[in-house]
Amino acid sequence: MTEMCAQIFEEKENIEQAIIENGYDFVENYSNHDIYFSSKSFNEISNMSYKELLDNSIIVRHILGENCDKKFIVYKKKDLDNNGNVINEIKLKVVIDNTEKAKEIFENLGLNCWCDYVVENNVFKKGEIELNVQNVNELGSFIEIEEFDSIKGFSNDKKFDILKNIVSSLALKIGNDYSCKKPFMMLNRGTINKI
């Protein structure tokens, strides 16, 4: 699956207003609490690229919303292009019933927690297109969009361009990175990110 994520440099009210003015309807609000673990040492982790670190990590995830309370163990495998953009992602997940116990198991196995953060999500939809406006304490606001049915047959590069153009058409103040890696940004706050 191809996805695009960009940081937004505007107030929450302005973001939502721009999205609604572009014909999107609000769908739902939920949060996901993600805790990333790796068997690598903190010294190794601090010197790894995003892809290498993610390939060597497992996530304990708790999604909580008005009509949703789901807990998972997740493994993500991402393919990046030469510019560090996520052009494909494979996500494997297993349903669990207790994130605290999962966290305790990983800690007892000697895995290191390198990121623990909560993302507040507001989902908007127009036809088959879903936009997810995300807020992360200490990082800011982001907009995420994943491929949708009518573009599934296109090349990964073409899908990425389409997603990028949809977000650009909203006329929001967004950064130049269309493939923000929020957990890696949390890990490397104040340092230079490696791709």
TATA-V159228 format. One record per pair of residues at least 24 apart in sequence whose ideal C-beta (glycine too) atoms are under 10 Angstrom apart, sorted by sequence separation. I is the first residue (numbers start at 1). J is the second residue. D is the distance in whole Angstrom. If there is no record, write none. Layout:
# TATA-V159228
i,j,d
I,J,D
I,J,D
This chain:
# TATA-V159228
i,j,d
35,59,7
36,60,8
54,78,6
71,95,7
72,96,6
143,167,6
34,59,5
35,60,4
36,61,10
70,95,7
71,96,5
119,144,9
34,60,7
35,61,8
51,77,9
54,80,10
70,96,9
71,97,6
73,99,9
32,59,10
33,60,8
34,61,5
35,62,9
51,78,6
71,98,7
72,99,9
143,170,8
33,61,7
34,62,8
50,78,8
51,79,8
71,99,5
32,61,6
33,62,5
34,63,10
51,80,6
71,100,10
73,102,6
143,172,7
32,62,7
33,63,8
50,80,8
71,101,10
72,102,9
31,62,8
32,63,5
33,64,7
49,80,9
71,102,8
141,172,9
143,174,7
31,63,7
32,64,8
54,86,10
59,91,10
61,93,8
73,105,10
142,174,9
30,63,6
31,64,5
32,65,9
51,84,9
73,106,9
129,162,10
141,174,10
142,175,9
145,178,10
30,64,6
31,65,7
50,84,7
58,92,10
59,93,9
62,96,9
129,163,9
30,65,3
49,84,9
51,86,9
54,89,10
61,96,9
131,166,8
140,175,10
143,178,10
29,65,6
30,66,8
32,68,10
37,73,10
50,86,9
60,96,8
62,98,10
131,167,8
144,180,8
28,65,6
29,66,7
30,67,9
31,68,10
62,99,5
129,166,6
143,180,9
28,66,7
30,68,6
32,70,9
33,71,10
34,72,10
36,74,10
60,98,10
61,99,8
62,100,9
142,180,6
144,182,9
28,67,8
30,69,10
60,99,5
131,170,8
133,172,10
28,68,8
30,70,9
32,72,10
34,74,8
36,76,10
60,100,9
62,102,10
126,166,9
140,180,10
142,182,7
60,101,10
61,102,10
139,180,9
60,102,5
140,182,10
59,102,10
60,103,5
139,182,6
142,185,9
58,102,9
136,180,10
139,183,10
60,105,9
140,185,9
60,106,7
134,180,10
136,182,6
139,185,6
136,183,10
138,185,9
139,186,6
58,106,7
134,182,8
138,186,7
136,185,8
137,186,10
136,186,7
139,189,8
138,189,7
58,111,8
60,113,9
57,111,9
64,118,9
57,112,10
59,115,9
60,116,9
62,118,9
63,119,10
65,121,8
57,114,7
89,146,9
57,115,9
63,121,9
65,123,10
89,147,10
88,147,9
53,114,7
53,115,9
119,182,7
35,99,8
119,183,10
37,102,9
117,182,7
33,99,7
37,103,8
48,114,9
117,183,7
35,102,9
39,106,9
45,112,7
115,182,9
116,183,9
35,103,6
37,105,10
38,106,10
44,112,9
46,114,9
87,155,9
88,156,5
115,183,4
117,185,10
37,106,5
41,110,10
45,114,5
87,156,4
114,183,8
115,184,8
117,186,5
37,107,8
39,109,8
42,112,6
45,115,10
86,156,9
87,157,7
114,184,10
115,185,9
116,186,8
117,187,10
35,106,8
39,110,7
40,111,9
41,112,7
42,113,10
85,156,9
87,158,10
88,159,9
115,186,5
37,109,9
39,111,6
40,112,7
42,114,7
85,157,9
87,159,8
88,160,10
114,186,9
115,187,6
37,110,10
38,111,6
39,112,8
87,160,6
114,187,6
37,111,4
38,112,6
40,114,8
86,160,8
3,78,9
36,111,10
37,112,7
38,113,9
81,156,8
85,160,6
36,112,9
37,113,6
38,114,6
81,157,7
1,78,10
2,79,9
36,113,7
37,114,7
38,115,10
79,156,7
83,160,10
35,113,6
36,114,5
37,115,9
85,163,10
35,114,9
36,115,4
37,116,10
81,160,8
85,164,9
5,85,10
35,115,7
36,116,7
4,85,8
5,86,8
34,115,7
35,116,5
36,117,9
3,85,9
4,86,8
34,116,8
35,117,8
2,85,9
3,86,6
4,87,10
33,116,8
34,117,6
35,118,10
2,86,7
3,87,9
33,117,8
34,118,8
1,86,9
2,87,6
3,88,9
32,117,9
33,118,5
34,119,7
1,87,10
2,88,6
3,89,6
32,118,7
33,119,8
1,88,7
2,89,8
31,118,6
32,119,5
1,89,5
31,119,7
32,120,9
1,90,8
30,119,9
31,120,5
32,121,7
1,91,8
30,120,8
31,121,7
29,120,7
30,121,5
29,121,7
30,122,9
85,177,9
86,178,9
87,179,9
28,121,8
29,122,5
30,123,8
84,177,8
85,178,6
86,179,5
28,122,8
29,123,8
83,177,9
84,178,10
85,179,4
86,180,9
27,122,9
28,123,5
83,178,9
84,179,6
86,181,8
26,122,7
27,123,4
28,124,9
83,179,8
26,123,8
27,124,6
28,125,9
84,181,8
25,123,10
26,124,6
27,125,5
81,179,9
24,123,9
25,124,6
26,125,8
80,179,8
24,124,4
25,125,6
23,124,10
24,125,6
25,126,7
78,179,9
80,181,10
22,124,9
23,125,10
24,126,4
30,132,10
32,134,9
19,122,9
23,126,5
24,127,9
27,130,7
31,134,10
78,181,9
20,124,7
22,126,7
23,127,9
27,131,9
28,132,10
29,133,10
31,135,10
19,124,5
24,129,8
27,132,10
16,122,7
20,126,10
23,129,10
24,130,9
15,122,9
19,126,9
24,131,6
26,133,10
76,183,10
12,120,10
16,124,8
15,124,10
22,131,9
24,133,10
84,193,9
12,122,8
84,194,9
85,195,9
84,195,4
19,131,6
83,195,8
82,195,9
19,133,7
80,195,7
15,131,10
16,133,7
15,133,6
15,135,9
12,133,8
12,135,7
19,143,8
59,183,8
8,133,8
8,134,9
15,141,6
57,183,8
5,132,9
7,134,10
8,135,10
14,141,10
15,142,10
54,181,8
15,143,8
53,181,9
3,132,10
5,134,8
7,136,10
12,141,7
50,179,9
54,183,8
10,140,10
11,141,9
51,181,9
53,183,9
54,184,8
9,140,7
10,141,7
50,181,5
53,184,7
7,139,8
8,140,7
9,141,8
7,140,6
8,141,4
50,183,9
51,184,10
7,141,7
8,142,6
50,184,5
53,187,8
6,141,10
7,142,5
8,143,6
49,184,9
50,185,9
6,142,7
7,143,8
48,184,9
5,142,6
6,143,6
50,187,9
5,143,7
6,144,8
50,188,9
4,143,8
5,144,4
6,145,9
48,187,10
4,144,7
5,145,8
3,144,6
4,145,5
5,146,9
46,187,8
53,194,9
3,145,7
4,146,8
45,187,7
46,188,8
52,194,9
2,145,10
3,146,5
4,147,9
50,193,7
51,194,9
2,146,7
3,147,7
22,166,9
49,193,9
50,194,7
51,195,7
1,146,6
2,147,5
46,191,8
49,194,5
50,195,6
1,147,6
24,170,9
48,194,7
49,195,6
22,169,7
36,183,6
47,194,8
22,170,6
34,182,9
35,183,10
36,184,10
46,194,10
2,151,8
21,170,9
22,171,8
34,183,7
2,152,9
21,171,9
22,172,10
36,186,9
1,152,9
19,170,6
36,187,8
2,154,9
18,170,5
34,186,10
2,155,9
18,171,6
19,172,8
2,156,5
18,172,5
1,156,10
2,157,9
4,159,9
15,170,9
18,173,10
2,158,9
3,159,9
4,160,6
2,159,4
3,160,8
4,161,9
6,163,10
15,172,6
1,159,9
2,160,6
4,162,9
5,163,9
6,164,8
14,172,8
15,173,9
2,161,10
4,163,4
8,167,9
14,173,9
15,174,10
2,162,9
3,163,7
4,164,6
2,163,7
4,165,10
6,167,6
4,166,8
5,167,9
6,168,9
8,170,9
10,172,6
4,167,6
9,172,8
10,173,5
8,172,5
9,173,4
10,174,9
8,173,7
9,174,7
6,172,9
7,173,9
8,174,5
9,175,7
7,174,6
8,175,8
6,174,4
7,175,4
6,175,6
7,176,9
6,176,8
7,177,7
6,177,7
7,178,10
5,177,8
6,178,5
5,178,7
6,179,8
7,180,5
4,178,5
5,179,6
6,180,6
3,178,10
4,179,7
5,180,5
7,182,9
3,179,8
4,180,9
5,181,8
5,182,7
7,185,9
